[in-house]
Amino acid sequence: MDIRTLKNIREKLLRRMSEARINPFSQKPLGVGAAGDKTFPIDKIAEDIIISELESLRLPLSIISEEYGVKKINGGGRRVLIDPIDGSKNAIAGIPFYCTSIAIAEGDTIGSISIAYVVNLINGDEFLAEKGKGAFLNNERISTQEEDEFRLIAYEAQVPGRDIPLIIPILSKAHKTRCLGATALDLAYLSQGAISVLVNPSLSRSFDFAGGWLLTKEAGGVFTDTKGDSLDGIELGLGKSTSLLASGNQRLHDKALALLGRSCAV
C-alpha cells in the first residue's frame, strides 16, 4: 500500500460525501457498529468506499474499523485502523466538522503505526504523516506550536458532567477553548499549530486517535495519557483503552500535566 491508494480513497470519499451532506437531518441509524456506537448511512458509505479500495489491492491486510469490526483480507497482515467518519454526530446534525482517519501499523500497538492519513471531509484538506519523515498538510510540511502559551485548548467530553470538572484547571488557563467533536481532526489541526493542547479524560479507542497520534509526534508534539504515560504500548483494537493529552511541545505538556495534578512520565 502506498500514498496513491490513500489519495484515491480521498477522492472517492469527497465525491460521495458531497452527496451525503445534502440531507443530513434525514439520516436514521442503521444499527450499532462493532465498537458499540450507532451506525448512520454516512458511516456505512464511507466505510464501504475505504474497504472496497483496500480489497482491490489484493494485499494481506487486517482492517480494524469502527463499524465493521475486524476484517482480514487475504489471511491478514499489516493492520489498517479506520474511523470512516470521525465526528458522526456533527455530520448527521449538519455541523461541518468531521473527517476520515486511516492509520497503518506494522504491529499490534500504537507505537507500530507507520502511516497516518486524515481527510477533512468538508474542505478536502489532507493530513499525512510517515514515521521518521514528518507531517504534512496538502503536501506542505507542518509543525506544532512552538511557544508555551495556551492559545487554544480543545477538549472532548463524552459525559460532560463527569469530564469537564476534571479538566477545568486546564481550560481556565486558556485564551480560548473549543469542543469540536472530532478527535482525529482536532489532532490534525494541533499538528499544524492551530491548537495548543487537546485533552480528553474519557477512555478512547485506538482508531479514534491512531492517525492523530502519529501526526502529532511527527509534527513535533507530545502525546500521552492524562497521567503523562506513553501510549506506545497500547494495543490496537475496538475497546476503549486510554485517556488522551496531546500538546504542541514539551513545555505545554508539562504545564498541562501540572494543572491536572499529575507527574509527567513521558
C-alpha positions as CSV (number, residue, x, y, z in Angstrom):
1,M,0.0,0.0,0.0
2,D,1.3,3.5,-0.8
3,I,0.2,7.1,-0.6
4,R,-1.6,6.9,-4.0
5,T,-4.1,4.4,-2.5
6,L,-4.9,6.9,0.3
7,K,-5.3,9.7,-2.2
8,N,-7.7,7.5,-4.3
9,I,-9.7,6.9,-1.2
10,R,-9.8,10.6,-0.5
11,E,-11.2,11.4,-4.0
12,K,-13.9,8.8,-3.8
13,L,-14.9,9.9,-0.3
14,L,-15.1,13.6,-1.3
15,R,-17.4,12.8,-4.2
16,R,-19.8,10.7,-2.2
17,M,-19.7,12.9,0.9
18,S,-20.8,16.0,-1.1
19,E,-24.0,14.0,-1.9
20,A,-24.5,12.7,1.6
21,R,-24.4,16.3,3.0
22,I,-27.4,17.4,1.1
23,N,-30.0,16.0,3.6
24,P,-28.1,15.4,6.9
25,F,-31.2,15.6,9.1
26,S,-32.9,12.8,7.2
27,Q,-30.4,10.2,8.3
28,K,-31.6,7.5,10.7
29,P,-29.3,4.9,12.4
30,L,-28.9,1.6,10.6
31,G,-27.9,-0.2,13.8
32,V,-24.9,-0.4,16.1
33,G,-21.4,-0.8,14.9
34,A,-18.7,-3.2,16.1
35,A,-17.4,-0.5,18.5
36,G,-20.8,0.0,20.1
37,D,-21.8,3.3,18.6
38,K,-24.8,3.9,16.3
39,T,-24.0,3.5,12.6
40,F,-25.6,6.0,10.3
41,P,-25.8,5.8,6.5
42,I,-22.9,8.3,6.1
43,D,-20.7,6.0,8.2
44,K,-21.6,3.0,6.1
45,I,-21.0,4.8,2.8
46,A,-17.5,5.9,3.9
47,E,-16.5,2.5,5.3
48,D,-17.7,0.7,2.2
49,I,-15.6,3.0,0.0
50,I,-12.4,2.5,2.1
51,I,-12.8,-1.3,2.4
52,S,-13.5,-1.7,-1.3
53,E,-10.4,0.2,-2.2
54,L,-8.3,-1.8,0.2
55,E,-9.7,-5.1,-1.0
56,S,-8.8,-4.1,-4.6
57,L,-5.1,-4.0,-3.7
58,R,-5.2,-7.8,-3.1
59,L,-2.7,-7.5,-0.3
60,P,-2.8,-9.3,3.1
61,L,-4.3,-6.7,5.5
62,S,-6.1,-6.8,8.8
63,I,-8.7,-4.0,8.9
64,I,-9.9,-2.6,12.3
65,S,-12.9,-0.4,11.6
66,E,-15.4,1.3,13.9
67,E,-18.4,0.0,12.1
68,Y,-17.4,-3.4,10.6
69,G,-15.0,-4.5,13.4
70,V,-12.1,-6.7,12.3
71,K,-11.8,-7.9,8.7
72,K,-8.9,-9.9,7.4
73,I,-8.1,-9.7,3.7
74,N,-6.0,-12.5,2.1
75,G,-5.3,-14.0,5.5
76,G,-4.5,-10.8,7.3
77,G,-1.3,-8.7,7.5
78,R,-0.4,-5.1,8.2
79,R,-3.1,-3.5,10.4
80,V,-5.2,-0.7,9.0
81,L,-7.2,1.3,11.5
82,I,-10.2,3.1,10.1
83,D,-12.6,5.6,11.5
84,P,-14.8,6.1,8.5
85,I,-16.5,9.2,9.9
86,D,-14.9,10.8,12.9
87,G,-17.4,13.3,14.1
88,S,-20.5,11.4,13.0
89,K,-22.8,13.4,15.3
90,N,-21.6,16.6,13.6
91,A,-22.2,15.1,10.2
92,I,-25.8,14.0,10.9
93,A,-26.6,17.3,12.5
94,G,-25.3,19.3,9.6
95,I,-22.3,20.7,11.5
96,P,-19.3,21.0,9.1
97,F,-16.6,19.4,11.2
98,Y,-15.8,15.8,10.5
99,C,-13.2,13.6,8.8
100,T,-12.0,10.2,7.8
101,S,-9.0,8.8,9.7
102,I,-6.8,5.9,8.5
103,A,-3.7,4.6,10.2
104,I,-1.4,1.8,9.1
105,A,0.6,-0.2,11.6
106,E,3.3,-2.8,11.2
107,G,2.5,-4.4,14.6
108,D,-0.3,-4.6,17.1
109,T,0.4,-1.5,19.2
110,I,0.1,2.3,18.8
111,G,3.9,2.6,18.7
112,S,4.0,0.5,15.5
113,I,1.9,2.9,13.4
114,S,3.9,3.9,10.4
115,I,1.5,6.0,8.3
116,A,-1.4,8.3,9.2
117,Y,-3.9,9.9,6.9
118,V,-6.7,12.3,8.0
119,V,-9.0,13.9,5.4
120,N,-11.3,16.8,6.3
121,L,-14.4,15.8,4.5
122,I,-15.7,19.4,4.3
123,N,-12.8,21.2,2.6
124,G,-10.7,18.3,1.4
125,D,-7.6,19.1,3.5
126,E,-5.4,16.0,3.7
127,F,-3.0,15.5,6.6
128,L,-0.3,12.9,6.1
129,A,2.5,11.6,8.4
130,E,5.0,8.9,7.8
131,K,7.2,7.7,10.7
132,G,10.5,9.4,10.6
133,K,9.5,11.6,7.6
134,G,7.5,14.4,9.2
135,A,3.9,15.6,8.9
136,F,2.2,17.4,6.0
137,L,-0.9,19.3,5.2
138,N,-1.7,19.3,1.5
139,N,1.9,18.3,0.7
140,E,3.4,21.2,2.8
141,R,5.4,20.3,5.9
142,I,3.7,21.4,9.1
143,S,4.8,21.7,12.8
144,T,3.1,22.1,16.1
145,Q,3.0,25.3,18.3
146,E,6.4,26.4,19.5
147,E,5.6,28.7,22.4
148,D,4.3,27.6,25.7
149,E,1.2,29.7,25.8
150,F,-2.3,28.1,26.0
151,R,-3.7,29.9,23.0
152,L,-6.4,27.4,22.2
153,I,-7.3,24.3,24.1
154,A,-9.6,21.7,22.5
155,Y,-11.3,19.0,24.5
156,E,-13.7,16.1,24.3
157,A,-16.3,15.4,27.0
158,Q,-18.2,12.1,26.4
159,V,-20.0,12.6,29.7
160,P,-19.9,16.4,30.3
161,G,-21.0,16.3,33.9
162,R,-18.2,14.0,34.8
163,D,-15.4,15.0,32.3
164,I,-15.5,18.8,32.3
165,P,-14.9,19.2,36.1
166,L,-11.7,17.1,35.6
167,I,-10.2,19.4,33.0
168,I,-11.4,22.8,34.3
169,P,-7.9,23.6,35.7
170,I,-6.5,23.5,32.1
171,L,-9.5,25.1,30.4
172,S,-9.4,28.0,32.8
173,K,-5.9,28.9,31.7
174,A,-6.7,29.0,28.0
175,H,-7.2,32.1,25.9
176,K,-9.9,30.2,24.0
177,T,-11.4,26.7,24.3
178,R,-13.3,24.5,21.8
179,C,-15.1,21.2,21.9
180,L,-15.2,20.4,18.2
181,G,-16.4,16.8,18.3
182,A,-13.9,15.0,16.0
183,T,-10.8,13.8,17.8
184,A,-8.8,12.9,14.7
185,L,-9.4,16.3,13.2
186,D,-8.6,18.1,16.5
187,L,-5.2,16.3,16.5
188,A,-4.6,17.1,12.8
189,Y,-5.1,20.8,13.5
190,L,-2.9,20.5,16.6
191,S,-0.2,19.1,14.3
192,Q,-0.3,22.3,12.2
193,G,-0.1,24.6,15.3
194,A,-3.7,25.8,15.3
195,I,-4.5,24.0,18.6
196,S,-2.1,24.2,21.6
197,V,-3.4,21.2,23.6
198,L,-6.1,18.6,23.2
199,V,-7.4,16.8,26.4
200,N,-9.9,14.0,26.7
201,P,-10.2,12.5,30.2
202,S,-12.5,9.7,28.9
203,L,-11.2,6.4,27.6
204,S,-10.8,6.4,23.8
205,R,-10.4,3.6,21.2
206,S,-7.3,3.2,19.2
207,F,-8.8,4.1,15.9
208,D,-10.1,7.3,17.3
209,F,-6.6,8.7,17.8
210,A,-4.2,6.4,15.9
211,G,-3.8,8.7,12.9
212,G,-3.6,11.8,15.1
213,W,-1.0,10.2,17.3
214,L,1.5,9.9,14.5
215,L,0.6,13.3,13.0
216,T,1.2,15.0,16.4
217,K,4.5,13.1,17.0
218,E,5.9,13.7,13.5
219,A,5.0,17.4,13.7
220,G,7.0,17.9,16.9
221,G,4.3,17.5,19.5
222,V,3.9,15.3,22.7
223,F,1.2,12.7,23.2
224,T,0.5,10.7,26.3
225,D,-2.5,9.9,28.5
226,T,-3.6,12.3,31.1
227,K,-1.2,10.8,33.7
228,G,1.7,11.5,31.4
229,D,2.3,7.9,30.4
230,S,3.3,6.9,26.9
231,L,0.7,5.4,24.6
232,D,3.2,3.4,22.5
233,G,2.3,0.1,24.1
234,I,-1.5,0.5,23.8
235,E,-2.9,-2.5,21.8
236,L,-4.8,-1.7,18.6
237,G,-8.4,-2.8,18.8
238,L,-12.0,-1.9,19.2
239,G,-12.1,-1.4,23.0
240,K,-11.8,1.8,24.9
241,S,-8.3,1.9,26.4
242,T,-6.8,5.3,27.3
243,S,-7.4,9.0,28.1
244,L,-5.6,11.5,25.8
245,L,-3.4,14.5,26.3
246,A,-1.6,16.0,23.3
247,S,0.4,19.2,23.3
248,G,2.3,21.2,20.8
249,N,5.6,20.9,22.7
250,Q,7.0,19.5,25.9
251,R,6.7,22.8,27.9
252,L,3.0,23.0,27.1
253,H,2.6,19.3,28.0
254,D,4.4,19.8,31.4
255,K,2.2,22.7,32.2
256,A,-1.0,20.8,31.3
257,L,0.1,17.8,33.4
258,A,0.8,20.1,36.3
259,L,-2.6,21.6,36.1
260,L,-4.1,18.2,36.0
261,G,-2.2,17.4,39.2
262,R,-0.2,14.7,37.6
263,S,3.5,14.0,37.3
264,C,5.0,13.7,33.8
265,A,6.3,10.3,32.8
266,V,6.6,10.8,29.0
